[in-house]
Amino acid sequence: MYDEFFFHLTRTAYTEPGFDQNRIFVGLAYDTKPVRVEFGYLNQYIVRPRDPDNSNHLFSLAFIIKLAPGQKKASAANQAAPAPRR
């Protein structure tokens, strides 16, 4: 579940400053090492200054491909220095 708010900071030809849209997602996810699949309900509410506001009800299916699954980049600070030879 997530909720996103969008705000305009300036005025343009199509928008006014302030609240612009809200996206609410409720769903499930299946996660494996190479890919994550998310599916569920997405509601998108869009404020339109010159037209009636718009509310979209959507079924969402997303595939997130992990380019380097399970790999973490080690920094130089985290690597141990080799022990001196005696």
One Martini backbone bead per residue (centre of mass of N, CA, C, O) as a GRO file, in nm:
protein
   86
    1MET     BB    1   0.097   0.036   0.022
    2TYR     BB    2   0.029   0.366  -0.120
    3ASP     BB    3   0.096   0.734  -0.108
    4GLU     BB    4   0.069   1.011  -0.340
    5PHE     BB    5   0.184   1.349  -0.364
    6PHE     BB    6   0.115   1.645  -0.565
    7PHE     BB    7   0.297   1.958  -0.630
    8HIS     BB    8   0.278   2.292  -0.717
    9LEU     BB    9   0.494   2.585  -0.720
   10THR     BB   10   0.387   2.687  -0.999
   11ARG     BB   11   0.274   2.859  -1.274
   12THR     BB   12   0.093   2.766  -1.561
   13ALA     BB   13  -0.105   2.714  -1.835
   14TYR     BB   14  -0.234   2.434  -1.668
   15THR     BB   15  -0.160   2.546  -1.372
   16GLU     BB   16  -0.165   2.560  -1.020
   17PRO     BB   17  -0.078   2.622  -0.723
   18GLY     BB   18  -0.047   2.314  -0.558
   19PHE     BB   19  -0.253   2.077  -0.565
   20ASP     BB   20  -0.272   1.800  -0.808
   21GLN     BB   21  -0.220   1.487  -0.693
   22ASN     BB   22  -0.343   1.143  -0.623
   23ARG     BB   23  -0.199   0.821  -0.520
   24ILE     BB   24  -0.354   0.498  -0.469
   25PHE     BB   25  -0.225   0.181  -0.344
   26VAL     BB   26  -0.358  -0.163  -0.356
   27GLY     BB   27  -0.169  -0.470  -0.286
   28LEU     BB   28   0.045  -0.713  -0.432
   29ALA     BB   29   0.354  -0.912  -0.391
   30TYR     BB   30   0.621  -1.072  -0.585
   31ASP     BB   31   0.945  -1.194  -0.478
   32THR     BB   32   1.252  -1.209  -0.646
   33LYS     BB   33   1.563  -1.174  -0.752
   34PRO     BB   34   1.499  -1.066  -1.062
   35VAL     BB   35   1.185  -1.008  -0.967
   36ARG     BB   36   0.892  -0.788  -0.940
   37VAL     BB   37   0.541  -0.829  -0.858
   38GLU     BB   38   0.265  -0.601  -0.905
   39PHE     BB   39  -0.081  -0.597  -0.777
   40GLY     BB   40  -0.383  -0.382  -0.821
   41TYR     BB   41  -0.517  -0.086  -0.690
   42LEU     BB   42  -0.569   0.237  -0.859
   43ASN     BB   43  -0.595   0.576  -0.748
   44GLN     BB   44  -0.654   0.878  -0.947
   45TYR     BB   45  -0.630   1.222  -0.853
   46ILE     BB   46  -0.714   1.512  -1.057
   47VAL     BB   47  -0.639   1.848  -1.084
   48ARG     BB   48  -0.842   2.084  -1.283
   49PRO     BB   49  -0.884   2.416  -1.328
   50ARG     BB   50  -1.068   2.419  -1.618
   51ASP     BB   51  -1.172   2.140  -1.527
   52PRO     BB   52  -1.283   1.868  -1.421
   53ASP     BB   53  -1.212   1.652  -1.214
   54ASN     BB   54  -1.012   1.346  -1.190
   55SER     BB   55  -1.104   0.987  -1.161
   56ASN     BB   56  -0.908   0.693  -1.146
   57HIS     BB   57  -0.974   0.342  -1.207
   58LEU     BB   58  -0.723   0.087  -1.152
   59PHE     BB   59  -0.544  -0.176  -1.285
   60SER     BB   60  -0.234  -0.303  -1.158
   61LEU     BB   61   0.074  -0.400  -1.344
   62ALA     BB   62   0.407  -0.483  -1.225
   63PHE     BB   63   0.751  -0.494  -1.349
   64ILE     BB   64   1.051  -0.550  -1.165
   65ILE     BB   65   1.379  -0.521  -1.271
   66LYS     BB   66   1.680  -0.660  -1.162
   67LEU     BB   67   2.002  -0.594  -1.262
   68ALA     BB   68   2.148  -0.668  -0.957
   69PRO     BB   69   2.091  -0.930  -0.789
   70GLY     BB   70   2.228  -0.936  -0.462
   71GLN     BB   71   2.418  -0.689  -0.508
   72LYS     BB   72   2.687  -0.529  -0.331
   73LYS     BB   73   2.865  -0.249  -0.294
   74ALA     BB   74   3.193  -0.208  -0.204
   75SER     BB   75   3.368  -0.011  -0.010
   76ALA     BB   76   3.675   0.096   0.087
   77ALA     BB   77   3.599   0.127   0.398
   78ASN     BB   78   3.487  -0.185   0.427
   79GLN     BB   79   3.761  -0.288   0.361
   80ALA     BB   80   4.000  -0.493   0.453
   81ALA     BB   81   4.310  -0.501   0.542
   82PRO     BB   82   4.584  -0.658   0.508
   83ALA     BB   83   4.786  -0.850   0.670
   84PRO     BB   84   5.080  -0.844   0.795
   85ARG     BB   85   5.391  -0.969   0.744
   86ARG     BB   86   5.637  -1.191   0.938
   0.00000   0.00000   0.00000
